Amino acid sequence: MLKHIVMWKLKDHAEGADRAANAIKMKALLDGCATIVPGIVKFEAVLAQPGLEATYDVALYSEFTDRTALNAYLDHPEHVAIKPFIGAIRLERQCMDYEV
């Protein structure tokens, strides 16, 4: 099992929208990738919630059966297609992959 965790801090304004609107759009785009390849065990895109401590705006927690499944997800055309939007709206990105 391979876990893939990514967190993004978004720009205040980008792509003609504010941070909140871009976070909602980004979550929808990520949610669209939840079943694009076999081997995705868990896939949860979440937004920072008001009133709870958060240093990032959007997070993705996902689990894959193995490295092959993660690589298939990373290289899948639907995942690749959302990268330009995410790259344009993000200020920072952190990622960690680990095997359990």
C-alpha positions as CSV (number, residue, x, y, z in Angstrom):
1,M,0.0,0.0,0.0
2,L,1.3,3.4,-0.9
3,K,0.0,6.6,0.6
4,H,0.1,9.9,-1.4
5,I,-0.6,13.1,0.5
6,V,-0.4,16.5,-1.1
7,M,-1.2,20.0,0.4
8,W,-1.5,23.3,-1.4
9,K,-1.5,26.9,-0.3
10,L,-3.3,29.0,-2.8
11,K,-2.8,32.5,-4.1
12,D,-5.2,35.2,-2.9
13,H,-6.2,35.9,-6.5
14,A,-5.4,33.9,-9.7
15,E,-7.1,32.9,-12.9
16,G,-9.7,35.6,-12.5
17,A,-11.0,34.3,-9.1
18,D,-10.3,34.6,-5.4
19,R,-8.8,31.9,-3.2
20,A,-12.1,30.4,-2.0
21,A,-13.5,30.1,-5.6
22,N,-10.3,28.5,-6.8
23,A,-10.2,26.1,-3.9
24,I,-13.7,24.9,-4.7
25,K,-12.9,24.5,-8.4
26,M,-9.6,22.7,-7.6
27,K,-11.5,20.2,-5.2
28,A,-14.0,19.5,-8.0
29,L,-11.1,18.8,-10.5
30,L,-9.4,16.5,-8.0
31,D,-12.6,14.7,-7.2
32,G,-13.0,14.0,-10.9
33,C,-9.7,12.0,-10.7
34,A,-10.9,9.7,-7.9
35,T,-11.6,6.7,-10.1
36,I,-9.5,7.2,-13.2
37,V,-7.2,4.2,-12.7
38,P,-7.4,0.8,-11.1
39,G,-5.6,0.6,-7.8
40,I,-6.9,3.7,-6.1
41,V,-8.0,2.5,-2.7
42,K,-8.9,5.9,-1.1
43,F,-9.1,9.3,-2.6
44,E,-10.1,12.3,-0.5
45,A,-9.7,16.0,-1.5
46,V,-10.6,18.4,1.2
47,L,-10.7,22.2,1.8
48,A,-9.6,24.0,4.9
49,Q,-12.5,24.6,7.2
50,P,-13.2,27.9,9.0
51,G,-12.6,27.7,12.7
52,L,-10.2,24.8,12.5
53,E,-6.4,25.3,12.3
54,A,-5.0,25.0,8.8
55,T,-1.9,26.2,7.2
56,Y,-2.9,25.0,3.7
57,D,-6.0,25.5,1.7
58,V,-6.5,22.2,-0.1
59,A,-5.3,18.7,0.8
60,L,-5.4,15.4,-1.0
61,Y,-5.2,12.2,1.0
62,S,-5.0,9.1,-1.2
63,E,-4.0,5.5,-1.0
64,F,-2.9,3.2,-3.9
65,T,-2.4,-0.5,-4.0
66,D,1.2,0.0,-5.1
67,R,3.7,2.3,-6.9
68,T,2.4,1.1,-10.3
69,A,-1.1,2.4,-9.5
70,L,0.3,5.7,-8.2
71,N,2.4,6.2,-11.3
72,A,-0.6,5.4,-13.5
73,Y,-2.6,8.0,-11.7
74,L,0.2,10.6,-11.9
75,D,0.6,10.0,-15.7
76,H,-3.1,9.7,-16.5
77,P,-4.3,12.3,-19.1
78,E,-7.2,13.5,-16.8
79,H,-4.7,14.1,-13.9
80,V,-2.2,15.7,-16.2
81,A,-4.9,18.0,-17.6
82,I,-5.7,19.6,-14.3
83,K,-2.0,20.4,-13.5
84,P,-1.9,23.7,-15.4
85,F,-4.8,25.2,-13.4
86,I,-3.4,24.0,-10.1
87,G,0.0,25.3,-11.0
88,A,-1.5,28.7,-11.8
89,I,-3.4,29.1,-8.6
90,R,-1.0,27.6,-6.1
91,L,1.5,29.5,-3.9
92,E,3.0,26.5,-2.3
93,R,2.8,22.7,-2.6
94,Q,4.0,19.9,-0.2
95,C,3.9,16.2,-1.0
96,M,4.7,13.0,0.8
97,D,4.5,9.5,-0.5
98,Y,5.2,6.5,1.8
99,E,4.7,2.8,1.8
100,V,2.9,0.9,4.6
